[in-house]
Amino acid sequence: MYRPLLLLILTLLSFTDARARQILIPMDASQTNHLKAYGVIYNYITTGTEAQWLLNYRGGSFMAPYSDELLRTARIRGVYTEVISTAQAREIISEIERNDVNMAAVPLEKAPSIAVYTPDHALPWDDAVTLALEYAEIPYTTIYNREVLAGELENYDWLHLHHEDFTGQYGKFWAAFRHTPWYQRQVRDLEEMARELGFSKVSDMKGAVANTMRDYIGGGGFLFAMCSGTDTFDIALAATGIDIVPTPLDGDPMDPDAQEMLDFSRTLAFRDFELERNAAEYRHANIDVPVRLEEVDESMDFFTLFDFSAKWDPVPTMLTQNHVSSVKGFYGQTTAFRKETIKNAAVILAEIPGRNEAKYLHGNFGEGFFTFYGGHDPEDYTHRVGDPPTDLSLHPNSPGYRLILNNVLFPAAQKKKQRT
C-alpha cells in the first residue's frame, strides 16, 4: 500500500519541480537568433506572465518561468534556450545582485502596444523598425496624420516614427526626385490631406502632428525615431508657427527671420542648430553629420556603445544591451548627430570614435521617454532610394537591429503611468 503513495508523491514532486524550473534565453554569442528572441519574450509577457531582463548578464539575457508553450515557440523560431533548475536561477540572481558586478534584474511586466507612424501608400524605401517588428513577430498598428490629430495616440504605449520629414519639406528630395511619380504622389497626397484636416500648408499640418506627439511623450508615452524622423521632429517643434520652408517646396518664401525665431525650449534633444535654407540641399539643418562616401572606409566605420551602471542607470543600460560593444556603422539622410547641437539633458548612448558625433541618444520629457538613432538601416550601409528591403533572415544576430528591439521591449520594464 506504500507503493501507490510513493508513486503519487514522486509524481507530485516531479510536477512541482517542472513548474519551478526556469527558461533562460541567453543573449550572448551563444544565441542563434537574437532578433527572434525579442519577439519570443514579448509575446510571452502578453499572456500576463512576468519575465525578467537580466541586464549585462550574458549579453542581456531573458529569464522566465518554465512553460511548454514558451519552449516550443522558441524552438520553432530558432531561438536558443536553456532550461535551468530553481537552484540555478537563484544562483544567477545572486550573482547579478552582488554589489561588485555591473548587472541588474529588471521585471518585464506588460507588453507595450505599438504604433508605427507611416503613410498608407508605398514609398521607395523600407523602414528598419517595421522590418524588425515583422521579423521578430511583434504585432503593431500603423497610424498617420489623421489618426494622430484625432487623438488615437492614447491607445498606444510606444510610437515609432517612420523615415519622415516633420518640417513639411517632403524629405528634401525635391532636387533629385521632383519629376518622379512617387515624389509627385507624396506631395499631392500630403497637400490634399492638409486641406482636409483644415491646414493651409503641409508644414502646418506636420508641425501640429509633431506637437501632438510631444504632448503624448510628456504624458507618459515612449517615442523612437530613426534617420530623418529624429532631427526633423525637433526642427518642427522649434519652428512652431514659423515658415521655414523654401519657396520651391511650398510656393511662398521662408520667414526672413526664421533662424532667429526658433524656440529651442520646445525641442527634445537638440539646440542651437542652424537651418538649411537651400531647397536643393539634402539636409534640414546642421544637426546631421553629412557623409562623404569617398572619405569613409566602410570596413573601419563603426560606433561604440557606452557602458552604464545597470543598478543605478537601468534605462540607458537596457537600451544598450548587446553581445558586442562596437557596432558597424550605417548612414541615412540623418546619419549621426553633431554633439554641439545636443542638449545637456540628453544621454548619449553611442558615439563614433575619433569624431565629435553621437549615433544614438535618449532622454525623458515629462512623464515619457524618447530615443533617437541615426542612420536608415543597420544592415545596409548605403541604403538608397529604390533599394530592396533588407532580408533579416540573413542577419538574425544583427547588433544594430538589437538596439531597435531594446527600445521596443523597454516600456515593458517601466511601470505604466497614467498619461495626462
Buried (B, 14 or more C-beta within 10 A) or exposed (E): EEEEEEEEEEEEEEEEEEEEBBBBBBBBEEBBBBBBBBBBBBBBBBEEEEBBBBBBBBBBBBBBBBBEEBBEBBEEBBBBBBEBEBEBBEEBBEEBEEEEEBBBBBEBBBBBBBBBBBBEEEBBBBBBBBBBBBBBBBEBEBBBBBBBBEEEBEEBBBBBBBBBBBBBBBBBBBEEBBEBEBBEBBBEBBBEBBEEBEBEBBBBBBBBBBBBBBBBBBBBBBBBBBBBBBBBBBBBBBBBEBBBBBEEBBEEEBBEEBBEBBEBEBBBBBBEBEBBEEBEEBBBBBBBBEBEEEEBEEEEBBBBBBEBEBBEBBBBBBBBBBBBEEBBBBBBBBBBBBBEBBBEEBBBBBBBEEEEBBBBBBBBBBBBBBBBBBBBBBBBBEBEBEBEBBEBEEBBBBBBBBBBBBBBBBBBBBEEEEBE
